[in-house]
Amino acid sequence: MVLASAALGACAGLAGIDAFSKGSCNGGDCDGSTDATASDDAPGLSEQSDAPDVVTQDVPSPGQDGSGSSSGGDHEAGVDAPGSNEGGSDCGPLDTTTNCGACGASCDTMHSNGASCTAMGCQYSGCSSGYSDCNKTAPDTNGCECATPACCGTQCQTVHSNGVGQSFYDCNPAGTHTLAAAIEACMAYAMTVGGNANDCVGGWYCGNGTSTVAVCYSSTANMNNCTNYCWTYMGTTTGDVQACQAPCGQSMAAWN
């Protein structure tokens, strides 16, 4: 496939060329005993006396056995008085990283570094690589909740795919195809092959017209030759990834 150059907008393409070319635009018990000893030795009475025997009976005091209860109420062994705190759910101090402000409110230690608990809730010294603490609303138990390198206010960044194996991040919704977004897609690729932002340039056209405009990766010193991939952001194939040497309009992937 042959490369040719054209200008953005008013720039004219070269007739007969079908390739990308560079233009100029960029969450109690009683015992019942009858003790007769009180009547056995009584004077004037024979052993056959019909005098009634005197019966004595031991009367248990309240609380001595199971038939009565003492004035103290239900104080049987092993029974807690109502309202006792024994066996409660007290989890201990509420200023630890496992109980921060409330029982079970644990601060994040998976993607967050240096977790501590203060009067304001969980605090962190930083995040693991590739993570961000975007929503810091107290008690902030989720810590570095976003798997993105930065934040969009209190929200995570949008994760985009560049179509060739890498991701890039910004605050635009998925499916945003602009010059700036195409450059980000290209930069994500460039970083994996030793390139940099300077190797991603917009204003490339495919074929002999200006219907398709792309950002291409160019590792050449003069930036005249497309190297490997282009990300289209205008025209009939917007959102496609095309190989530099493939026929125009032949998409190999999509980027978002």
Secondary structure, 3 states (H helix, E strand, C coil): CCCCCCCCCCCCCCCCCCCEEECCCCCCCCCCCCCCHHHHCCCCCCCCCCCCCCCCCCCCCCCCCCCCCCCCCCCCCCCCCCCCCCCCCCCCCCECCCCECCCCCCCCCCCEECCEEECCEEECCEECCCCECCCCCCCCCCCCCECCCCEECCEECEEEECCCCCEEEECCCCCCCCHHHHHHHHHHHHCCCCCCHHHEEEEEEECCCCCEEEEEECCCCCCCCCCCEEEEEEECCCCEEEECCCCCCCCCEECC
